[in-house]
Amino acid sequence: MTSVFYRGVTETYPKAMRSDGMYIFDETGKKYLDMSGGAAVSCLGHQHPKVIEALCQQIKTMAFAHTGFFTNEPQEKLAQMLAARFGEKEARVYFTSGGSEANETAFKIAWQYWRAKGQESKKKIIARNFSYHGSTYATLSIGGSLRRRVVGDVLLEWPRIDPCYAYRNQLPHESEEEYGLRAANSLEATILKEGAENIAAFIVEPVVGTTIGCVPAAKGYFKRIRAICDQYDILLISDEIMCGTGRVGSFFAYEQEDFLPDMVTLAKGIGGGYQPLAATIVRHHIHDFFVTSGKGFDHGHTYVGHASACAAGCAVLTTIDEDNLLANVRSKGEMLQQKLEEAFKDHPHIGDIRGRGLFRAIEIVADKKTKQPFPDDANITKKLKQAAMKHGLICFPCSGSTKDNLGSCIMFAPPFILEESHLDELMGKLHAILKDVL
Ligand SMILES: Cc1ncc(COP(=O)(O)O)c(C=O)c1O
């Protein structure tokens, strides 16, 4: 008997009892290798002593003081650490509890910014097809994920462009740069169709996560996107909830793309799973305008700037630096790619192996030549997840569908503390899982 309303109402779940480093153990003592950090969350692995120590210290001193009345030391410190990494020390950071809230905050900043400037018609937020920016009303409306379908027609319908997804959309005669430019120019076409005076912002993941599986953009794509946003006065939001906080080998994913966003959103890795934490980093000229115009900014949740959550965030960032973990993300990421290619390059159902840093995926197709996905009723994603759990592996399967001509993916987003022996363990399990399912 349970009173829990589970995520999967017909599913049964093993009970997680304890965790350590790269592993989680269930109530039977079975051991699971965590190769996705849940969903790109546990960047330091489980039960990291430095974070637990810092968190306990903060909770013993002061767990919470509502930020409508006080500021607190951990949020001041973490905001400074993030602003310094953002490269604009006057940038400001708004802390919330999860990724959806961080993106909602970014949307509210965009809407109130344009209103305060007297440009009230700038309301629409453009996103991309097959994008996920959260599950609240605004974030689900604006994103282009398949999850929208289950809530029917209650959502807002705002414009979306296609993602920059070379494996499926680059034409045979195009160079990578030509494709990147063509994909970016679809933003300009959409702005012109809708009218720039109606567009507040464009939101995009520099490396796409859950929807299409670790897809970086083609060269030059983001440089052109930034130029278009500047030309038409549109704020550019970099959703780094999955791909940020070092996941792709640089602290911010945009750093590898030659552009500076107006806002960056972080979650998942920044709290490392030790606390629910998210951040919306805002360029200082935007924050400044709220101050100097006298219009202010009206928004808030109970747990904004939560002291214990921010203390965990400070410890996560300090540990990433002190233990030089981004170097490990880069080297083990390359090693993971190499091992996946060596093992599966010629596999008849693995169409693509891709990603950056410790953010990698394999795309599974029915036919490698035509890139045709498996039929929806083959339930490949569900079977892959079940087989992975059976073999003691946690990886993140993303659903493909015939209707959308998208393959299913298995995503890997392991803790940054990963060693080569874990990769070897992964490869052994993957062979068994793919044999079971395909
Ligand atoms: C890119 C991206 N944005 C936003 C979200 C929403 O974050 P949360 O689930 O913490 O609300 C997610 C979650 O998977 C995500 O991957």
The ligand as an ORCA input file, in Angstrom:
! r2SCAN-3c Opt
* xyz 0 1
  C      16.623     22.606    -20.350
  C      15.667     22.528    -19.213
  N      14.994     23.614    -18.842
  C      14.134     23.590    -17.805
  C      13.887     22.439    -17.088
  C      12.927     22.434    -15.938
  O      13.595     22.270    -14.742
  P      12.850     21.714    -13.425
  O      12.463     20.313    -13.711
  O      13.877     21.850    -12.344
  O      11.680     22.605    -13.205
  C      14.571     21.276    -17.451
  C      14.344     20.000    -16.716
  O      14.644     18.933    -17.165
  C      15.483     21.317    -18.540
  O      16.151     20.217    -18.919
*
